[in-house]
Amino acid sequence: MISYKKQTMRKSFIYLIAFMLFTVSMKAQLITSEEYVNTYKDIAMREMIRSGVPASITLAQGILETESGNSKLVKKSNNHFGIKCKETWTGPSVNHDDDAPGECFRKYPDADASYIDHSDFLRTRKHYAFLFDLDPLDYKAWAYGLKKAGYATNPRYPEILIKYIEKYNLHEYSLIAMGKKQPEAPVAQMPVAVEVQKDPVSVVVPEPKSQSATPPVQASVPQLTYPEGVFKINETRVVYAVKGTPYLAIAQQYAVPLKYIFDFNELPEREAIESDQLIYLQRKRRTASVPVHIVKEGEGLYTIAQQYGIRLEALLQLNKINAGQLPAPGETLYLQSEAPAVPKLVQTKLIPATPIQQEPIMNTAVSVPDSPNQIVHIVQHKETLYSIARKYEVSLAEIQQWNKLQGYDLKEGMQLVIQKNKTVGTSSR
């Protein structure tokens, strides 16, 4: 007969072994930070290409907010960034204890949806807008910027993000997304530089341009040539597409949402390309890789912006030009720093060249305003008099009076004079 004491010792030993096995099993189910990064790095890089949010920052936030994918919140909601419901959220949600008990958090069908919403969350809120003026490779500035914008209440939030980025080499994924480093292995689900099918015209690689040489003034705009498939201008992925190519086909071929094709290229929505042109697959930059451009006869500002991979609005701001104005041939446009003075403008108002109309078109309906208190607005596709009035914070009657309009009908490409003394853009709304 086994004594009672020995039986108790045996039971205790069995319980101890069972507890140890349970502990080992639980630890085996935990995700390490390295595993988290390997699982979601492709999504983070794809989102950087789409939205501009650095992949290093996104991954570091994911590690922190989800405890490397092990938190209760992420397991029941696929919410990788701790984004709460807010008043605008109409999707599924879960309750979770955070700053207060039972707070409402967004719930997603998968990690992809969470990463996309995180990017859009930052891009669409005004208090995060300044982040996108920062260098996307300056992860320290982004980390402190997120704290400044109020993303987290933890005073050490920036230091923690930086620690994760440097510990797990997350910066390299930002470099890969920007094309500054080749991935060690193929990156899944990223829009890669695939070869264009032979439908597009055959073109040759242009000779490299000297960044120090000033382009000479020419009598006409030369026909530039570009390589087939995806290449880069100003470190931004772009393709050269021919007239008649559907925008949807480009979006599908390069795995970029159609709305971003129009957004990245500052275009109104159209079914197909109406003239051979560059189509950017990423958002263009605010400065170019060369310091200046000399305006040639027949060039429009949109064409110049596309040629150098710089945003049209940035080109206008750097050179102190209003939309609808056109620099005279031979004038210098500044592409990296603010121009010392406004360039000379053509005497007759021209509509700037766009992919819809490559040559300037004379518009005799509206004379060029001589006053510095006036600007000219070019009516875009689907714009209405009401939407333009709201944009410039003036009344319908004022626009009609300034432009001698009898009714409310507008035509695309029409020029409208707007009086700037109405303090445009200073409303507190």
FENBELGI-V455290 format. One record per helix or strand. SS is the DSSP state (hx for helix, st for strand). FROM is the first residue (numbers start at 1). LEN is the number of residues. Records with the same first field share a line. If there is no record, write none. Layout:
BEGIN
SS: FROM-LEN ; FROM-LEN
END
This chain:
BEGIN
hx: 4-26 ; 33-19 ; 55-12 ; 72-6 ; 111-13 ; 126-8 ; 139-11 ; 157-11 ; 171-7 ; 247-7 ; 258-7 ; 301-8 ; 312-7 ; 385-8 ; 396-8 ; 420-3
st: 84-1 ; 93-4 ; 103-4 ; 231-3 ; 236-6 ; 246-1 ; 272-1 ; 277-4 ; 285-1 ; 292-3 ; 310-1 ; 327-1 ; 332-3 ; 345-1 ; 350-1 ; 362-1 ; 374-5 ; 415-5
END
